[in-house]
Amino acid sequence: QVQLVESGGGLVQTGGSLRLSCAASGRTLRGFAMGWFRQAPGKEREFVAVISWSGGSTYYADSVKGRFTFSRDNAKSTVYLQMNSLKPDDTAVYYCAADGVFGRVLAGTTNYWGQGTQVTVSS
């Protein structure tokens, strides 16, 4: 019932910025929390950030806190991840996630995932 499509990834130099987008389809997204995760080669999937339906509750991983900003535009069924001060450790495939329960998105147990967008940060 839910389709998620990420975009905005690319190659940037250390200290640069990227803005990722995740476009979602379906009225079933009403009330859904949204999240971002990432996975680097040879590593487990890692939590990045989660946001509530209203945008009033946001939580970031310590590794990105202060550098990344999660926002959403429910009228456009789209969420955004503004990534600033990028460093090589941020290199990964970034995945969008959605669920009606905030805790399931935070835990990475959501049923809905996008296909990912590659972010590469060169030194």
N, C-alpha and C positions, 0 to 999 in steps of 0.2 A: 504493500500500500504506500510505502514511502520510498522515494528515489532521491538520492543525494549525489550531487556532482560538484567536485572541487575544481578550482581553477586558480591561476595566479602564481603558480610556482615558476621557478627559473633559476638562473645562475647569477649570483651576486658576489661582490667582494666583501671581505670582512669589514664590518661597520656599516654596511649598506642596509637597505630596507626592502621589504616585500609586503604586499597585501594579498592574502589568500581570501578567496570567496568560496562559499558552499551554497549552492542553489538547491532548494528542496521543493518537491512537488507533493501535492495531496493535502486536502483539508484536514486529514488526520494529524497533521503537524500542530494543530492548535493545542496549546498547553504543553508542548514538548520542550524539554531541555535539550540543548545542543552542546557538543563537545568537539575538541580537537585532540588528536593523538598523533604520534609520529613513531616511525620505526627506521632505524639506521641499519645498514648491512651487518649481519651477524649479531644483532641485538634484539631484545624483546621489545614489543610495542610499549610505548611510554606515554603516559598521560601528559597533556600540555595545558588544557584549560577547559572549563565548563561554564555555561551561562544558563540561567533560568529563562522561562518563557517571557517574562516581563523584562528581563535584563537587570532586575534588581539584585540578583545574587550571582556573583562571579567568583570563581576560584581558579588560581593559577599554580602550576608547579613552581617550586622554588627556582628551578633552573632558568625560567623565563620571566619571572616576576620583575616588573619594572621595565621590561623591554618589549613585551608583547601586550596587546590590548584586544580583547574580545568584544565584539558588538554585534547587534542583530537588527534587521529591518523586517519586522514581521509582515508588513504590507507587501514586501517583495519576496517573502519566504526565503530570505538570504541572510547568512551570517558571515562575518568578516573576522579575520585575524590579522591585525596590523603588527608586523614584526620589524622592530628597529634594532639597531646595534647588533646586527647578526654576526655570528662567529662560526668557525668551522664545525664546532660541536652541534650546531643546529642543523647540519646537513642530514636529511632524512626524507622519507616519503611521509607526507602529512595527510591524515585521514580525518574526515568529518564524520560525526556520529550523532544520532538522535534517539530519544526515548521519552516516554511519558513520565518516567520517574527519574528525578534528578540524580538520585544515588546510583542508579544503574549506569548512567552516563559517566559519572565520576569514577566508577569502578571499572569501566570498560566492558561491561556485560550487556550493553545495548544490543538490540536485534537489528539495528539499522546502521549501515556503514556506506560511505562512498568508496570509490575506487582508488583515491589517493592522487596527490600531485607532488612532484619531485621538487625539493628545495635543495640547492647545492650552494654552499658558501665557500669560496676559495680564499686561501690565505695570501 
